[in-house]
Amino acid sequence: MGDKVRNKAKKLRGKAKEKVGQATGNQQLEAEGHADQAKGDLRQVGEKMKDVYRRS
């Protein structure tokens, strides 16, 4: 369960970075936010695949 929480937190931090980057005009921070969101999404998919495998 801890990994799922960490992945969700990473995605939320990414969204926050993206919004701050947009508000301040900092394109690098905005790009980092996009990257963090993508990493969080990929890890969430991995966790879901583990859950499906464990159930079968």
PDBQT receptor file of N, H, CA, C and O in Angstrom, charges set to zero:
ATOM      1  N   MET A   1       0.819  -1.192   0.000  1.00  0.00    +0.000 N 
ATOM      2  CA  MET A   1       0.000   0.000   0.000  1.00  0.00    +0.000 C 
ATOM      3  C   MET A   1       0.866   1.261   0.000  1.00  0.00    +0.000 C 
ATOM      4  O   MET A   1       0.461   2.282  -0.554  1.00  0.00    +0.000 OA
ATOM      5  N   GLY A   2       2.030   1.207   0.601  1.00  0.00    +0.000 N 
ATOM      6  H   GLY A   2       2.360   0.377   1.052  1.00  0.00    +0.000 HD
ATOM      7  CA  GLY A   2       2.898   2.364   0.692  1.00  0.00    +0.000 C 
ATOM      8  C   GLY A   2       3.359   2.867  -0.670  1.00  0.00    +0.000 C 
ATOM      9  O   GLY A   2       3.461   4.074  -0.890  1.00  0.00    +0.000 OA
ATOM     10  N   ASP A   3       3.638   1.933  -1.590  1.00  0.00    +0.000 N 
ATOM     11  H   ASP A   3       3.554   0.953  -1.411  1.00  0.00    +0.000 HD
ATOM     12  CA  ASP A   3       4.077   2.342  -2.925  1.00  0.00    +0.000 C 
ATOM     13  C   ASP A   3       2.990   3.113  -3.651  1.00  0.00    +0.000 C 
ATOM     14  O   ASP A   3       3.271   4.080  -4.358  1.00  0.00    +0.000 OA
ATOM     15  N   LYS A   4       1.764   2.689  -3.479  1.00  0.00    +0.000 N 
ATOM     16  H   LYS A   4       1.535   1.903  -2.905  1.00  0.00    +0.000 HD
ATOM     17  CA  LYS A   4       0.654   3.379  -4.147  1.00  0.00    +0.000 C 
ATOM     18  C   LYS A   4       0.532   4.820  -3.656  1.00  0.00    +0.000 C 
ATOM     19  O   LYS A   4       0.286   5.739  -4.437  1.00  0.00    +0.000 OA
ATOM     20  N   VAL A   5       0.708   4.996  -2.365  1.00  0.00    +0.000 N 
ATOM     21  H   VAL A   5       0.908   4.250  -1.730  1.00  0.00    +0.000 HD
ATOM     22  CA  VAL A   5       0.624   6.337  -1.782  1.00  0.00    +0.000 C 
ATOM     23  C   VAL A   5       1.770   7.207  -2.287  1.00  0.00    +0.000 C 
ATOM     24  O   VAL A   5       1.568   8.368  -2.642  1.00  0.00    +0.000 OA
ATOM     25  N   ARG A   6       2.977   6.636  -2.316  1.00  0.00    +0.000 N 
ATOM     26  H   ARG A   6       3.141   5.693  -2.027  1.00  0.00    +0.000 HD
ATOM     27  CA  ARG A   6       4.131   7.394  -2.810  1.00  0.00    +0.000 C 
ATOM     28  C   ARG A   6       3.954   7.785  -4.272  1.00  0.00    +0.000 C 
ATOM     29  O   ARG A   6       4.306   8.898  -4.661  1.00  0.00    +0.000 OA
ATOM     30  N   ASN A   7       3.411   6.881  -5.086  1.00  0.00    +0.000 N 
ATOM     31  H   ASN A   7       3.125   5.977  -4.770  1.00  0.00    +0.000 HD
ATOM     32  CA  ASN A   7       3.207   7.178  -6.500  1.00  0.00    +0.000 C 
ATOM     33  C   ASN A   7       2.186   8.296  -6.682  1.00  0.00    +0.000 C 
ATOM     34  O   ASN A   7       2.372   9.189  -7.509  1.00  0.00    +0.000 OA
ATOM     35  N   LYS A   8       1.124   8.241  -5.915  1.00  0.00    +0.000 N 
ATOM     36  H   LYS A   8       0.973   7.515  -5.244  1.00  0.00    +0.000 HD
ATOM     37  CA  LYS A   8       0.097   9.278  -5.988  1.00  0.00    +0.000 C 
ATOM     38  C   LYS A   8       0.672  10.618  -5.533  1.00  0.00    +0.000 C 
ATOM     39  O   LYS A   8       0.376  11.661  -6.117  1.00  0.00    +0.000 OA
ATOM     40  N   ALA A   9       1.493  10.581  -4.487  1.00  0.00    +0.000 N 
ATOM     41  H   ALA A   9       1.734   9.735  -4.012  1.00  0.00    +0.000 HD
ATOM     42  CA  ALA A   9       2.116  11.806  -3.986  1.00  0.00    +0.000 C 
ATOM     43  C   ALA A   9       3.050  12.402  -5.034  1.00  0.00    +0.000 C 
ATOM     44  O   ALA A   9       3.101  13.621  -5.194  1.00  0.00    +0.000 OA
ATOM     45  N   LYS A  10       3.787  11.559  -5.745  1.00  0.00    +0.000 N 
ATOM     46  H   LYS A  10       3.746  10.568  -5.615  1.00  0.00    +0.000 HD
ATOM     47  CA  LYS A  10       4.687  12.044  -6.789  1.00  0.00    +0.000 C 
ATOM     48  C   LYS A  10       3.890  12.728  -7.893  1.00  0.00    +0.000 C 
ATOM     49  O   LYS A  10       4.301  13.767  -8.412  1.00  0.00    +0.000 OA
ATOM     50  N   LYS A  11       2.759  12.147  -8.246  1.00  0.00    +0.000 N 
ATOM     51  H   LYS A  11       2.426  11.304  -7.825  1.00  0.00    +0.000 HD
ATOM     52  CA  LYS A  11       1.917  12.747  -9.279  1.00  0.00    +0.000 C 
ATOM     53  C   LYS A  11       1.378  14.104  -8.808  1.00  0.00    +0.000 C 
ATOM     54  O   LYS A  11       1.353  15.063  -9.579  1.00  0.00    +0.000 OA
ATOM     55  N   LEU A  12       0.954  14.182  -7.565  1.00  0.00    +0.000 N 
ATOM     56  H   LEU A  12       0.973  13.403  -6.938  1.00  0.00    +0.000 HD
ATOM     57  CA  LEU A  12       0.428  15.442  -7.031  1.00  0.00    +0.000 C 
ATOM     58  C   LEU A  12       1.520  16.514  -6.941  1.00  0.00    +0.000 C 
ATOM     59  O   LEU A  12       1.267  17.685  -7.222  1.00  0.00    +0.000 OA
ATOM     60  N   ARG A  13       2.741  16.108  -6.546  1.00  0.00    +0.000 N 
ATOM     61  H   ARG A  13       2.946  15.157  -6.317  1.00  0.00    +0.000 HD
ATOM     62  CA  ARG A  13       3.852  17.069  -6.528  1.00  0.00    +0.000 C 
ATOM     63  C   ARG A  13       4.130  17.576  -7.936  1.00  0.00    +0.000 C 
ATOM     64  O   ARG A  13       4.446  18.749  -8.132  1.00  0.00    +0.000 OA
ATOM     65  N   GLY A  14       4.011  16.683  -8.912  1.00  0.00    +0.000 N 
ATOM     66  H   GLY A  14       3.754  15.730  -8.753  1.00  0.00    +0.000 HD
ATOM     67  CA  GLY A  14       4.216  17.082 -10.297  1.00  0.00    +0.000 C 
ATOM     68  C   GLY A  14       3.195  18.109 -10.746  1.00  0.00    +0.000 C 
ATOM     69  O   GLY A  14       3.534  19.075 -11.430  1.00  0.00    +0.000 OA
ATOM     70  N   LYS A  15       1.944  17.900 -10.361  1.00  0.00    +0.000 N 
ATOM     71  H   LYS A  15       1.669  17.115  -9.805  1.00  0.00    +0.000 HD
ATOM     72  CA  LYS A  15       0.904  18.865 -10.712  1.00  0.00    +0.000 C 
ATOM     73  C   LYS A  15       1.189  20.220 -10.072  1.00  0.00    +0.000 C 
ATOM     74  O   LYS A  15       1.012  21.265 -10.698  1.00  0.00    +0.000 OA
ATOM     75  N   ALA A  16       1.627  20.188  -8.828  1.00  0.00    +0.000 N 
ATOM     76  H   ALA A  16       1.771  19.339  -8.319  1.00  0.00    +0.000 HD
ATOM     77  CA  ALA A  16       1.936  21.438  -8.124  1.00  0.00    +0.000 C 
ATOM     78  C   ALA A  16       3.096  22.159  -8.809  1.00  0.00    +0.000 C 
ATOM     79  O   ALA A  16       3.037  23.370  -9.025  1.00  0.00    +0.000 OA
ATOM     80  N   LYS A  17       4.149  21.416  -9.150  1.00  0.00    +0.000 N 
ATOM     81  H   LYS A  17       4.196  20.432  -8.975  1.00  0.00    +0.000 HD
ATOM     82  CA  LYS A  17       5.291  22.028  -9.844  1.00  0.00    +0.000 C 
ATOM     83  C   LYS A  17       4.852  22.646 -11.166  1.00  0.00    +0.000 C 
ATOM     84  O   LYS A  17       5.266  23.750 -11.519  1.00  0.00    +0.000 OA
ATOM     85  N   GLU A  18       4.011  21.918 -11.886  1.00  0.00    +0.000 N 
ATOM     86  H   GLU A  18       3.676  21.020 -11.599  1.00  0.00    +0.000 HD
ATOM     87  CA  GLU A  18       3.534  22.417 -13.177  1.00  0.00    +0.000 C 
ATOM     88  C   GLU A  18       2.783  23.731 -13.003  1.00  0.00    +0.000 C 
ATOM     89  O   GLU A  18       3.013  24.683 -13.748  1.00  0.00    +0.000 OA
ATOM     90  N   LYS A  19       1.896  23.784 -12.033  1.00  0.00    +0.000 N 
ATOM     91  H   LYS A  19       1.709  23.010 -11.427  1.00  0.00    +0.000 HD
ATOM     92  CA  LYS A  19       1.098  24.997 -11.802  1.00  0.00    +0.000 C 
ATOM     93  C   LYS A  19       1.973  26.172 -11.368  1.00  0.00    +0.000 C 
ATOM     94  O   LYS A  19       1.771  27.299 -11.821  1.00  0.00    +0.000 OA
ATOM     95  N   VAL A  20       2.942  25.912 -10.491  1.00  0.00    +0.000 N 
ATOM     96  H   VAL A  20       3.106  24.996 -10.123  1.00  0.00    +0.000 HD
ATOM     97  CA  VAL A  20       3.842  26.976 -10.052  1.00  0.00    +0.000 C 
ATOM     98  C   VAL A  20       4.674  27.455 -11.245  1.00  0.00    +0.000 C 
ATOM     99  O   VAL A  20       4.888  28.655 -11.415  1.00  0.00    +0.000 OA
ATOM    100  N   GLY A  21       5.133  26.529 -12.056  1.00  0.00    +0.000 N 
ATOM    101  H   GLY A  21       4.959  25.554 -11.918  1.00  0.00    +0.000 HD
ATOM    102  CA  GLY A  21       5.893  26.894 -13.245  1.00  0.00    +0.000 C 
ATOM    103  C   GLY A  21       5.089  27.752 -14.200  1.00  0.00    +0.000 C 
ATOM    104  O   GLY A  21       5.606  28.714 -14.767  1.00  0.00    +0.000 OA
ATOM    105  N   GLN A  22       3.823  27.406 -14.378  1.00  0.00    +0.000 N 
ATOM    106  H   GLN A  22       3.403  26.625 -13.917  1.00  0.00    +0.000 HD
ATOM    107  CA  GLN A  22       2.953  28.204 -15.248  1.00  0.00    +0.000 C 
ATOM    108  C   GLN A  22       2.743  29.595 -14.669  1.00  0.00    +0.000 C 
ATOM    109  O   GLN A  22       2.795  30.591 -15.391  1.00  0.00    +0.000 OA
ATOM    110  N   ALA A  23       2.507  29.659 -13.372  1.00  0.00    +0.000 N 
ATOM    111  H   ALA A  23       2.464  28.850 -12.786  1.00  0.00    +0.000 HD
ATOM    112  CA  ALA A  23       2.221  30.939 -12.729  1.00  0.00    +0.000 C 
ATOM    113  C   ALA A  23       3.423  31.880 -12.743  1.00  0.00    +0.000 C 
ATOM    114  O   ALA A  23       3.268  33.098 -12.840  1.00  0.00    +0.000 OA
ATOM    115  N   THR A  24       4.617  31.307 -12.645  1.00  0.00    +0.000 N 
ATOM    116  H   THR A  24       4.742  30.318 -12.566  1.00  0.00    +0.000 HD
ATOM    117  CA  THR A  24       5.817  32.137 -12.589  1.00  0.00    +0.000 C 
ATOM    118  C   THR A  24       6.500  32.279 -13.946  1.00  0.00    +0.000 C 
ATOM    119  O   THR A  24       7.460  33.038 -14.084  1.00  0.00    +0.000 OA
ATOM    120  N   GLY A  25       6.012  31.555 -14.939  1.00  0.00    +0.000 N 
ATOM    121  H   GLY A  25       5.232  30.938 -14.827  1.00  0.00    +0.000 HD
ATOM    122  CA  GLY A  25       6.635  31.608 -16.259  1.00  0.00    +0.000 C 
ATOM    123  C   GLY A  25       7.922  30.807 -16.328  1.00  0.00    +0.000 C 
ATOM    124  O   GLY A  25       8.733  31.008 -17.233  1.00  0.00    +0.000 OA
ATOM    125  N   ASN A  26       8.116  29.903 -15.384  1.00  0.00    +0.000 N 
ATOM    126  H   ASN A  26       7.458  29.739 -14.649  1.00  0.00    +0.000 HD
ATOM    127  CA  ASN A  26       9.316  29.075 -15.332  1.00  0.00    +0.000 C 
ATOM    128  C   ASN A  26       9.058  27.786 -16.107  1.00  0.00    +0.000 C 
ATOM    129  O   ASN A  26       8.437  26.854 -15.597  1.00  0.00    +0.000 OA
ATOM    130  N   GLN A  27       9.541  27.748 -17.336  1.00  0.00    +0.000 N 
ATOM    131  H   GLN A  27      10.046  28.506 -17.750  1.00  0.00    +0.000 HD
ATOM    132  CA  GLN A  27       9.285  26.601 -18.202  1.00  0.00    +0.000 C 
ATOM    133  C   GLN A  27       9.980  25.333 -17.721  1.00  0.00    +0.000 C 
ATOM    134  O   GLN A  27       9.460  24.232 -17.902  1.00  0.00    +0.000 OA
ATOM    135  N   GLN A  28      11.151  25.482 -17.111  1.00  0.00    +0.000 N 
ATOM    136  H   GLN A  28      11.574  26.377 -16.964  1.00  0.00    +0.000 HD
ATOM    137  CA  GLN A  28      11.864  24.317 -16.611  1.00  0.00    +0.000 C 
ATOM    138  C   GLN A  28      11.081  23.646 -15.482  1.00  0.00    +0.000 C 
ATOM    139  O   GLN A  28      10.956  22.422 -15.455  1.00  0.00    +0.000 OA
ATOM    140  N   LEU A  29      10.564  24.428 -14.567  1.00  0.00    +0.000 N 
ATOM    141  H   LEU A  29      10.665  25.423 -14.588  1.00  0.00    +0.000 HD
ATOM    142  CA  LEU A  29       9.776  23.887 -13.461  1.00  0.00    +0.000 C 
ATOM    143  C   LEU A  29       8.505  23.234 -13.983  1.00  0.00    +0.000 C 
ATOM    144  O   LEU A  29       8.091  22.184 -13.491  1.00  0.00    +0.000 OA
ATOM    145  N   GLU A  30       7.895  23.850 -14.970  1.00  0.00    +0.000 N 
ATOM    146  H   GLU A  30       8.232  24.702 -15.371  1.00  0.00    +0.000 HD
ATOM    147  CA  GLU A  30       6.695  23.282 -15.581  1.00  0.00    +0.000 C 
ATOM    148  C   GLU A  30       7.015  21.932 -16.222  1.00  0.00    +0.000 C 
ATOM    149  O   GLU A  30       6.242  20.984 -16.089  1.00  0.00    +0.000 OA
ATOM    150  N   ALA A  31       8.142  21.843 -16.909  1.00  0.00    +0.000 N 
ATOM    151  H   ALA A  31       8.770  22.614 -17.016  1.00  0.00    +0.000 HD
ATOM    152  CA  ALA A  31       8.548  20.584 -17.547  1.00  0.00    +0.000 C 
ATOM    153  C   ALA A  31       8.848  19.507 -16.507  1.00  0.00    +0.000 C 
ATOM    154  O   ALA A  31       8.512  18.339 -16.702  1.00  0.00    +0.000 OA
ATOM    155  N   GLU A  32       9.482  19.903 -15.402  1.00  0.00    +0.000 N 
ATOM    156  H   GLU A  32       9.755  20.852 -15.244  1.00  0.00    +0.000 HD
ATOM    157  CA  GLU A  32       9.741  18.948 -14.323  1.00  0.00    +0.000 C 
ATOM    158  C   GLU A  32       8.423  18.411 -13.765  1.00  0.00    +0.000 C 
ATOM    159  O   GLU A  32       8.307  17.229 -13.440  1.00  0.00    +0.000 OA
ATOM    160  N   GLY A  33       7.445  19.288 -13.660  1.00  0.00    +0.000 N 
ATOM    161  H   GLY A  33       7.539  20.248 -13.924  1.00  0.00    +0.000 HD
ATOM    162  CA  GLY A  33       6.131  18.863 -13.182  1.00  0.00    +0.000 C 
ATOM    163  C   GLY A  33       5.497  17.840 -14.099  1.00  0.00    +0.000 C 
ATOM    164  O   GLY A  33       4.918  16.858 -13.634  1.00  0.00    +0.000 OA
ATOM    165  N   HIS A  34       5.603  18.063 -15.404  1.00  0.00    +0.000 N 
ATOM    166  H   HIS A  34       6.073  18.860 -15.781  1.00  0.00    +0.000 HD
ATOM    167  CA  HIS A  34       5.078  17.097 -16.363  1.00  0.00    +0.000 C 
ATOM    168  C   HIS A  34       5.790  15.755 -16.218  1.00  0.00    +0.000 C 
ATOM    169  O   HIS A  34       5.154  14.701 -16.243  1.00  0.00    +0.000 OA
ATOM    170  N   ALA A  35       7.102  15.802 -16.069  1.00  0.00    +0.000 N 
ATOM    171  H   ALA A  35       7.619  16.658 -16.049  1.00  0.00    +0.000 HD
ATOM    172  CA  ALA A  35       7.887  14.574 -15.937  1.00  0.00    +0.000 C 
ATOM    173  C   ALA A  35       7.508  13.814 -14.669  1.00  0.00    +0.000 C 
ATOM    174  O   ALA A  35       7.358  12.592 -14.698  1.00  0.00    +0.000 OA
ATOM    175  N   ASP A  36       7.355  14.527 -13.562  1.00  0.00    +0.000 N 
ATOM    176  H   ASP A  36       7.477  15.519 -13.538  1.00  0.00    +0.000 HD
ATOM    177  CA  ASP A  36       6.968  13.874 -12.305  1.00  0.00    +0.000 C 
ATOM    178  C   ASP A  36       5.591  13.223 -12.424  1.00  0.00    +0.000 C 
ATOM    179  O   ASP A  36       5.374  12.126 -11.911  1.00  0.00    +0.000 OA
ATOM    180  N   GLN A  37       4.683  13.887 -13.088  1.00  0.00    +0.000 N 
ATOM    181  H   GLN A  37       4.860  14.779 -13.505  1.00  0.00    +0.000 HD
ATOM    182  CA  GLN A  37       3.350  13.315 -13.275  1.00  0.00    +0.000 C 
ATOM    183  C   GLN A  37       3.429  12.031 -14.099  1.00  0.00    +0.000 C 
ATOM    184  O   GLN A  37       2.777  11.038 -13.777  1.00  0.00    +0.000 OA
ATOM    185  N   ALA A  38       4.225  12.058 -15.153  1.00  0.00    +0.000 N 
ATOM    186  H   ALA A  38       4.755  12.865 -15.414  1.00  0.00    +0.000 HD
ATOM    187  CA  ALA A  38       4.365  10.879 -16.004  1.00  0.00    +0.000 C 
ATOM    188  C   ALA A  38       4.982   9.719 -15.223  1.00  0.00    +0.000 C 
ATOM    189  O   ALA A  38       4.541   8.579 -15.364  1.00  0.00    +0.000 OA
ATOM    190  N   LYS A  39       5.993   9.997 -14.406  1.00  0.00    +0.000 N 
ATOM    191  H   LYS A  39       6.351  10.923 -14.291  1.00  0.00    +0.000 HD
ATOM    192  CA  LYS A  39       6.615   8.952 -13.595  1.00  0.00    +0.000 C 
ATOM    193  C   LYS A  39       5.610   8.356 -12.617  1.00  0.00    +0.000 C 
ATOM    194  O   LYS A  39       5.541   7.140 -12.441  1.00  0.00    +0.000 OA
ATOM    195  N   GLY A  40       4.836   9.227 -11.988  1.00  0.00    +0.000 N 
ATOM    196  H   GLY A  40       4.892  10.215 -12.131  1.00  0.00    +0.000 HD
ATOM    197  CA  GLY A  40       3.814   8.746 -11.054  1.00  0.00    +0.000 C 
ATOM    198  C   GLY A  40       2.784   7.878 -11.750  1.00  0.00    +0.000 C 
ATOM    199  O   GLY A  40       2.366   6.852 -11.214  1.00  0.00    +0.000 OA
ATOM    200  N   ASP A  41       2.370   8.289 -12.955  1.00  0.00    +0.000 N 
ATOM    201  H   ASP A  41       2.709   9.123 -13.391  1.00  0.00    +0.000 HD
ATOM    202  CA  ASP A  41       1.396   7.506 -13.714  1.00  0.00    +0.000 C 
ATOM    203  C   ASP A  41       1.953   6.133 -14.081  1.00  0.00    +0.000 C 
ATOM    204  O   ASP A  41       1.263   5.123 -13.944  1.00  0.00    +0.000 OA
ATOM    205  N   LEU A  42       3.197   6.095 -14.543  1.00  0.00    +0.000 N 
ATOM    206  H   LEU A  42       3.758   6.915 -14.654  1.00  0.00    +0.000 HD
ATOM    207  CA  LEU A  42       3.808   4.821 -14.925  1.00  0.00    +0.000 C 
ATOM    208  C   LEU A  42       3.928   3.882 -13.736  1.00  0.00    +0.000 C 
ATOM    209  O   LEU A  42       3.675   2.682 -13.847  1.00  0.00    +0.000 OA
ATOM    210  N   ARG A  43       4.309   4.433 -12.620  1.00  0.00    +0.000 N 
ATOM    211  H   ARG A  43       4.514   5.408 -12.530  1.00  0.00    +0.000 HD
ATOM    212  CA  ARG A  43       4.440   3.592 -11.430  1.00  0.00    +0.000 C 
ATOM    213  C   ARG A  43       3.087   3.087 -10.948  1.00  0.00    +0.000 C 
ATOM    214  O   ARG A  43       2.983   1.968 -10.447  1.00  0.00    +0.000 OA
ATOM    215  N   GLN A  44       2.049   3.907 -11.097  1.00  0.00    +0.000 N 
ATOM    216  H   GLN A  44       2.133   4.817 -11.505  1.00  0.00    +0.000 HD
ATOM    217  CA  GLN A  44       0.704   3.465 -10.723  1.00  0.00    +0.000 C 
ATOM    218  C   GLN A  44       0.259   2.310 -11.610  1.00  0.00    +0.000 C 
ATOM    219  O   GLN A  44      -0.364   1.362 -11.135  1.00  0.00    +0.000 OA
ATOM    220  N   VAL A  45       0.577   2.389 -12.887  1.00  0.00    +0.000 N 
ATOM    221  H   VAL A  45       1.084   3.159 -13.274  1.00  0.00    +0.000 HD
ATOM    222  CA  VAL A  45       0.243   1.300 -13.801  1.00  0.00    +0.000 C 
ATOM    223  C   VAL A  45       0.970   0.030 -13.375  1.00  0.00    +0.000 C 
ATOM    224  O   VAL A  45       0.389  -1.056 -13.380  1.00  0.00    +0.000 OA
ATOM    225  N   GLY A  46       2.240   0.169 -13.007  1.00  0.00    +0.000 N 
ATOM    226  H   GLY A  46       2.711   1.051 -13.003  1.00  0.00    +0.000 HD
ATOM    227  CA  GLY A  46       3.001  -0.988 -12.535  1.00  0.00    +0.000 C 
ATOM    228  C   GLY A  46       2.379  -1.614 -11.309  1.00  0.00    +0.000 C 
ATOM    229  O   GLY A  46       2.311  -2.839 -11.202  1.00  0.00    +0.000 OA
ATOM    230  N   GLU A  47       1.925  -0.791 -10.381  1.00  0.00    +0.000 N 
ATOM    231  H   GLU A  47       1.980   0.204 -10.468  1.00  0.00    +0.000 HD
ATOM    232  CA  GLU A  47       1.280  -1.316  -9.176  1.00  0.00    +0.000 C 
ATOM    233  C   GLU A  47      -0.021  -2.035  -9.516  1.00  0.00    +0.000 C 
ATOM    234  O   GLU A  47      -0.327  -3.075  -8.931  1.00  0.00    +0.000 OA
ATOM    235  N   LYS A  48      -0.780  -1.492 -10.449  1.00  0.00    +0.000 N 
ATOM    236  H   LYS A  48      -0.532  -0.648 -10.924  1.00  0.00    +0.000 HD
ATOM    237  CA  LYS A  48      -2.033  -2.135 -10.846  1.00  0.00    +0.000 C 
ATOM    238  C   LYS A  48      -1.760  -3.485 -11.497  1.00  0.00    +0.000 C 
ATOM    239  O   LYS A  48      -2.503  -4.444 -11.289  1.00  0.00    +0.000 OA
ATOM    240  N   MET A  49      -0.686  -3.554 -12.287  1.00  0.00    +0.000 N 
ATOM    241  H   MET A  49      -0.083  -2.775 -12.456  1.00  0.00    +0.000 HD
ATOM    242  CA  MET A  49      -0.335  -4.821 -12.918  1.00  0.00    +0.000 C 
ATOM    243  C   MET A  49       0.071  -5.845 -11.866  1.00  0.00    +0.000 C 
ATOM    244  O   MET A  49      -0.265  -7.023 -11.990  1.00  0.00    +0.000 OA
ATOM    245  N   LYS A  50       0.786  -5.412 -10.836  1.00  0.00    +0.000 N 
ATOM    246  H   LYS A  50       1.058  -4.455 -10.735  1.00  0.00    +0.000 HD
ATOM    247  CA  LYS A  50       1.152  -6.322  -9.753  1.00  0.00    +0.000 C 
ATOM    248  C   LYS A  50      -0.099  -6.862  -9.066  1.00  0.00    +0.000 C 
ATOM    249  O   LYS A  50      -0.192  -8.052  -8.765  1.00  0.00    +0.000 OA
ATOM    250  N   ASP A  51      -1.058  -5.970  -8.825  1.00  0.00    +0.000 N 
ATOM    251  H   ASP A  51      -0.983  -5.004  -9.070  1.00  0.00    +0.000 HD
ATOM    252  CA  ASP A  51      -2.300  -6.391  -8.166  1.00  0.00    +0.000 C 
ATOM    253  C   ASP A  51      -3.034  -7.436  -8.989  1.00  0.00    +0.000 C 
ATOM    254  O   ASP A  51      -3.531  -8.422  -8.445  1.00  0.00    +0.000 OA
ATOM    255  N   VAL A  52      -3.105  -7.224 -10.298  1.00  0.00    +0.000 N 
ATOM    256  H   VAL A  52      -2.701  -6.422 -10.739  1.00  0.00    +0.000 HD
ATOM    257  CA  VAL A  52      -3.795  -8.180 -11.164  1.00  0.00    +0.000 C 
ATOM    258  C   VAL A  52      -3.070  -9.520 -11.142  1.00  0.00    +0.000 C 
ATOM    259  O   VAL A  52      -3.709 -10.570 -11.082  1.00  0.00    +0.000 OA
ATOM    260  N   TYR A  53      -1.754  -9.488 -11.189  1.00  0.00    +0.000 N 
ATOM    261  H   TYR A  53      -1.235  -8.635 -11.237  1.00  0.00    +0.000 HD
ATOM    262  CA  TYR A  53      -0.963 -10.718 -11.173  1.00  0.00    +0.000 C 
ATOM    263  C   TYR A  53      -1.173 -11.475  -9.869  1.00  0.00    +0.000 C 
ATOM    264  O   TYR A  53      -1.293 -12.700  -9.874  1.00  0.00    +0.000 OA
ATOM    265  N   ARG A  54      -1.217 -10.751  -8.753  1.00  0.00    +0.000 N 
ATOM    266  H   ARG A  54      -1.120  -9.756  -8.749  1.00  0.00    +0.000 HD
ATOM    267  CA  ARG A  54      -1.387 -11.391  -7.440  1.00  0.00    +0.000 C 
ATOM    268  C   ARG A  54      -2.760 -12.044  -7.316  1.00  0.00    +0.000 C 
ATOM    269  O   ARG A  54      -2.899 -13.065  -6.642  1.00  0.00    +0.000 OA
ATOM    270  N   ARG A  55      -3.748 -11.484  -7.941  1.00  0.00    +0.000 N 
ATOM    271  H   ARG A  55      -3.635 -10.655  -8.489  1.00  0.00    +0.000 HD
ATOM    272  CA  ARG A  55      -5.115 -12.006  -7.842  1.00  0.00    +0.000 C 
ATOM    273  C   ARG A  55      -5.288 -13.294  -8.641  1.00  0.00    +0.000 C 
ATOM    274  O   ARG A  55      -6.141 -14.120  -8.320  1.00  0.00    +0.000 OA
ATOM    275  N   SER A  56      -4.478 -13.460  -9.679  1.00  0.00    +0.000 N 
ATOM    276  H   SER A  56      -3.785 -12.788  -9.940  1.00  0.00    +0.000 HD
ATOM    277  CA  SER A  56      -4.671 -14.646 -10.530  1.00  0.00    +0.000 C 
ATOM    278  C   SER A  56      -3.906 -15.836 -10.033  1.00  0.00    +0.000 C 
ATOM    279  O   SER A  56      -3.966 -16.906 -10.639  1.00  0.00    +0.000 OA
TER     280      SER A  56
